[in-house]
Every structure is written in C-alpha cells, then in structure tokens.
Amino acid sequence: MLQLPSIRLVSPNFSDLLTPNIEVGTFPDGDSHVHIPRISSYKGEEVALFHRLYPHQNHSLIELFLILDALKQEGAKVTVVSPYLPYARQHKKLLEGEVVSADVICKMMKMMGCEKLVTFDCHFLDAEGDSEYNGLKIYNISMSKALVAYAKRVFNGEGFEIIGPDQGANYLVKQHGGQSMKKVRQEYKDNTISYRNIEKLEGMPDVKGKNVLILDDMISTGSTMIKAIEKLKEGGAKGLACAATHGLFLHDSLQRLTALCEIVFVSDSIASPVSKVSIIDQL
C-alpha cells in the first residue's frame, strides 16, 4: 500500500490538481529558474514532490533535476509523483547504437536524489505496485479500475466487453476479464529510426452486437486505437468507447477518434479536454 510523505511540494505544472508551493520560471534565454521557499525547513525530512514531466518533457526534466538537487543538499528524502513518465517507450534497443532512453532517465532521477518514483501505468511495467528499474524504485499505480468504473456510466448500466488494442495493454484488461489483440508492425524502412508503422491487429474477439471499451495505457498518435476501432466495427460491435490512462493526443488524433466512436476519455495524468478520471483519488 502506497503511503506518501505528509510534507508535499507542488510544482506549478501540477496547479490544475494541487496548489503549487514551488516557484518555477524561465529566464529570457530559456534557462530554467527554480525557487523553493523555506527550503531549510525540509532538512532531513521525507518529502513528496508533485511534478509533471509532460508536456515539454525535456524542459520539465531539467526542472525536476534542479528541484531534486536542491532538496538533496538539504538531506531531504524525496518521493517524486510524476503521473506520466516520458521516454518510457524507449526501453529496448532495436538498432545498433540506439540509446535506451528509459534507462538514462531513471538513472538520472536516482542520481539527482529521487528515492522513489510514483507514476501511473508506466509503459515498461506490466503490474501494479513496487518495482525497480535501472536502480530507481518505482511504485506503479494502475488507473484501469477507475477507467472501467467511468465506462459503466458511459454505457448506462449496459454490459460491455473490455479489449486491449495490443499486448502491451494486457495487464490493464486482464483483471477485468478482458483480452488483448496483437499488434503487427511493418518492417523497418531503413536503419536510422526504430519506429515502425502498424500494419494490422490480430486476435479479434467476438464482439458482434456488444458494447466495447477499448483500454490502453496511452493514446499518442491514436493509430493503434483507430486500427482497433476499425477492426471492432468490422466485427459488428454495437457501441465503442476509447479510454487510456495518458492522453497525449498528438496532431489531430483526438478529433479523429471522437469521429469514430461514441466517447473518448482519459485520466488527468496529462491535462486534456477529455480528462474525466482523477489520479488524485488513487493516491
């Protein structure tokens, strides 16, 4: 069971959920400036730091490192609450010379003074609870129960199937008796980038005449969700809802998804127009 320290520091990028008490700004040249009022009062204390790392992940990471280093110098033991961990999808080396960015980020967080990271549905983890990645202690919280509970309201009490659009979402859906499709990607076009487009989804369950909740850890460009919607519509699904813990909604993905299904909703791990489920309720 997660128990956060009672002393809480909140960055301005968390202001939609909690009241900030850290000052973070930017100099005219783009450098970050951080001020932690009464920092000496945290000397030797256990502290929970609420700081988002997305959007503007590179800038937000530097801000985090500055805050952590200042608290480390005071001897504070810091638990960082960052709902979405950027670079988590880069946890495998697929090309020679490719950097495993997730390793670097976790190593840096540990080095700068993060005792534990609390995050939500981390992409490279497949279970809730305590784990460790490249030396960093991580407590992973799943939003699946809260998202499924909201879906029950969406479908007005009617039954629905829970489907993961790929195997990466399996741990989100299996606890609800759901199942996942399998993502098949195209071959690499060259050796300069490790991203491959999705060719198709396999393993279509029987959804004819049924309502379906498509559940994933994140919606980025929406390509996986769109493929899943198309596949499920071909299978005769009655009603479709798309949900995810993290809604990045790059480009016009939100508009494309809302045009294809009844509703799209996510948690407020990243602020968005369709953030309907609160992460704070899970802490």
C-alpha positions, -999 to +999 in steps of 0.1 A: +000+000+000+014+034-010+019+059+018+032+093+006+051+116+030+029+142+046+051+170+036+042+179+000+059+202-025+040+210-057+053+224-089+033+249-110+027+223-137+005+205-112-016+235-105-048+221-120-048+194-093-029+208-063-019+243-050+018+250-060+043+260-034+074+259-056+083+287-079+095+277-114+102+302-141+123+307-173+150+333-179+149+353-212+175+329-227+153+298-220+172+286-189+150+273-160+149+291-127+137+273-095+130+287-061+119+266-031+107+289-003+118+279+032+139+251+018+158+247+051+126+235+068+128+203+047+163+194+061+164+157+067+126+153+061+107+129+039+090+149+011+065+141-016+073+162-048+044+166-073+059+175-106+046+166-141+071+156-168+048+161-198+043+181-219+076+198-226+094+167-212+130+179-218+123+212-200+103+196-173+131+170-166+157+198-161+133+215-137+129+182-118+167+177-116+172+212-103+145+207-076+159+173-066+194+185-063+184+215-041+164+191-018+192+166-018+217+192-005+193+197+025+193+160+032+156+156+022+144+121+012+122+128-019+094+107-034+086+121-068+050+119-081+051+122-118+019+107-134+034+102-169+070+091-173+084+104-207+108+082-226+093+051-210+085+037-245+122+038-253+131+008-230+145-015-257+175-013-280+163-021-315+192-007-336+229-007-331+240+025-313+205+033-302+202+048-267+178+031-243+164+064-231+143+050-203+174+036-187+191+070-188+161+089-174+157+065-144+194+065-137+194+103-137+164+106-114+181+083-089+214+101-092+198+135-086+181+124-054+148+106-062+143+080-035+112+066-052+091+075-083+053+072-081+038+070-115+007+057-133+006+028-158+043+031-167+048+017-202+077-006-194+060-022-164+033-049-165+020-048-130+009-025-102+029-020-070+066-018-062+093-025-087+128-013-096+142-002-130+178+006-135+183+013-098+153+035-094+125+023-071+091+028-088+056+024-074+033+019-104-004+027-100-030+014-125-060+036-135-078+006-151-104+002-123-112+039-123-115+040-161-137+009-162-159+024-135-164+055-156-172+034-186-201+018-167-216+053-166-209+058-203-228+027-212-256+035-188-255+002-170-254-019-201-228-047-202-196-042-222-165-061-233-131-048-223-105-051-251-068-041-252-057-029-286-023-047-282-004-070-258+011-040-240-023-032-225-028-068-213-023-062-176-048-033-177-076-055-191-069-090-178-080-081-142-114-073-156-117-105-176-108-087-209-085-098-236-060-081-259-054-080-296-019-084-311-002-056-329+017-065-361+042-038-373+057-033-407+094-040-414+119-012-408+122+011-438+159+019-430+183+017-402+180+053-390+149+050-369+134+023-348+098+033-352+076+010-374+041+017-386+013-006-375+003-030-403-026-047-387-042-060-354-048-097-349-067-118-324-102-102-328-126-114-301-163-120-307-179-086-303-210-088-326-238-069-310-218-060-279-206-027-264-168-025-262-144-005-241-110-002-258-085+003-230-048+012-233-021+028-212-018+058-235-031+074-267-004+091-286-010+095-323-041+074-320-030+049-347-034+018-325-068+029-313-080+037-348-070+003-360-088-013-331-119+007-337-120-003-374-114-039-366-141-040-339-166-022-362-159-049-388-167-075-361-201-059-355-195-041-322-227-023-310-211+007-292-175+018-288-157+038-261-119+045-261-101+050-228-065+054-217-046+065-186-025+090-205-039+112-233-011+128-253-034+133-283-007+142-308-016+160-340-054+157-347-058+123-330-085+133-306-107+147-333-101+116-354-110+093-325-141+112-314-154+110-350-151+072-350-166+062-316-192+073-290-167+087-265-130+091-257-119+096-221-087+096-202-073+104-167-059+138-158-024+125-156-020+149-186-045+177-187-068+174-217-104+183-228-114+147-222-097+141-188-126+126-168-110+104-142-088+118-114-054+104-105-055+122-071-083+098-060-058+070-064-031+085-042 
